[in-house]
Amino acid sequence: MEVLYFAWVRERIGLPRETVETGAATVRELVEELRAREDRYEAAFADLSALRVALDQELRDFDAPLEGVREVAFFPPMTGG
């Protein structure tokens, strides 16, 4: 699946996107796999309350299933102005 990173998540990881092979059943399990990779992923996903996730461009929560998902995007909450 394609994993996209936006704003400071992208800055901490150093990539805008990557293709990930995963056995994770939920977003939370995917995050745990990513965090175990390297310190830069650990830093990016240290506080999940500061992140939002979209699955195939629909906002979801971290317990959402990944079955059939083609794209996962992580980004900080947006603010209006």
Sequence and secondary structure as in RCSB ss.txt:
>XXXX:A:sequence
MEVLYFAWVRERIGLPRETVETGAATVRELVEELRAREDRYEAAFADLSALRVALDQELRDFDAPLEGVREVAFF
PPMTGG
>XXXX:A:secstr
 EEEE THHHHHHT SEEE     SBHHHHHHHHHTT HHHHHHTS GGG EEEETTEEE TT B TT  EEEEE
      
